Amino acid sequence: MEYSFLVDVNLPKYFQFFNTDKFFHVVDIDHSMTDSKIWQYALNELHNYFSSNWEKIISQLLKGNLIHAKRNSVEIIL
């Protein structure tokens, strides 16, 4: 399963468990982002993802397949 996390600016960037390519740190995007801006950023990323992949997802759902929507791909499980 592919996943990623957006890590709050108040959490340590070099914490052992946050120090992989699966973690995106707010401090690397804009350390002064408010909670509202962080939510807007995350929702914008989600919106962009679905905008790019929605037609493929829907076309497979209509066939009755199980869809595993990943960050960089859409996996069809028969």
Backbone torsions as a table, in degrees:
resi	resn	phi	psi	omega
1	MET	NA	131.8	179.3
2	GLU	-97.3	136.8	-178.4
3	TYR	-154.9	165.5	173.4
4	SER	-152.2	162.5	-176.5
5	PHE	-130.6	145.7	171.6
6	LEU	-102.4	118.8	-173.2
7	VAL	-99.0	128.0	-179.8
8	ASP	-58.3	149.7	-178.9
9	VAL	-62.7	-23.4	-179.3
10	ASN	-81.8	-7.7	178.8
11	LEU	-95.7	148.6	-175.6
12	PRO	-67.8	128.6	-178.7
13	LYS	-67.4	-36.1	-175.2
14	TYR	-100.1	19.8	173.0
15	PHE	-62.8	134.4	-173.1
16	GLN	-48.1	-42.6	-174.4
17	PHE	-79.7	-16.3	179.3
18	PHE	-99.1	3.0	-171.4
19	ASN	-100.8	53.9	174.8
20	THR	-135.1	172.8	-179.2
21	ASP	-73.2	-2.5	177.7
22	LYS	-85.1	-7.1	-177.3
23	PHE	-114.4	127.1	175.5
24	PHE	-109.6	124.8	-174.4
25	HIS	-97.9	130.5	178.7
26	VAL	-55.5	-37.0	-178.8
27	VAL	-59.8	-27.8	177.5
28	ASP	-80.7	-19.0	179.1
29	ILE	-90.9	-57.6	177.6
30	ASP	-168.3	105.0	-174.3
31	HIS	-63.8	-14.3	-178.6
32	SER	-99.2	10.7	-179.6
33	MET	-63.9	134.6	173.8
34	THR	-79.6	167.3	177.2
35	ASP	-57.2	-40.4	179.0
36	SER	-61.5	-42.2	179.7
37	LYS	-67.6	-36.2	177.7
38	ILE	-63.2	-45.0	178.0
39	TRP	-62.9	-41.7	177.8
40	GLN	-60.8	-42.9	178.7
41	TYR	-60.8	-48.8	-178.3
42	ALA	-63.4	-43.2	179.4
43	LEU	-67.4	-34.4	176.2
44	ASN	-64.5	-42.9	177.1
45	GLU	-61.3	-43.1	179.1
46	LEU	-64.8	-43.0	178.3
47	HIS	-61.2	-44.7	178.7
48	ASN	-60.8	-40.7	179.1
49	TYR	-60.6	-51.0	-178.1
50	PHE	-68.7	-32.8	176.0
51	SER	-61.1	-38.0	-179.0
52	SER	-77.6	-27.8	-170.5
53	ASN	-118.4	-3.0	-171.3
54	TRP	-59.1	-45.5	-178.0
55	GLU	-61.2	-41.4	178.8
56	LYS	-65.8	-42.6	179.5
57	ILE	-62.4	-49.6	-178.6
58	ILE	-62.6	-41.9	-179.3
59	SER	-61.5	-33.9	179.0
60	GLN	-79.5	-34.5	177.4
61	LEU	-62.7	-37.5	179.9
62	LEU	-65.2	-20.9	177.0
63	LYS	-87.7	-5.2	178.9
64	GLY	83.9	17.9	179.9
65	ASN	-85.6	159.1	172.0
66	LEU	-88.1	132.3	-176.8
67	ILE	-110.2	132.1	173.2
68	HIS	-114.7	97.7	-177.3
69	ALA	-84.3	113.5	-179.4
70	LYS	-105.5	168.2	-178.7
71	ARG	-57.7	-43.4	-175.2
72	ASN	-110.4	3.9	-179.1
73	SER	-163.2	167.3	173.5
74	VAL	-120.0	116.8	-177.6
75	GLU	-98.3	128.7	178.4
76	ILE	-98.3	123.0	179.6
77	ILE	-109.9	117.0	-176.9
78	LEU	-85.1	NA	NA
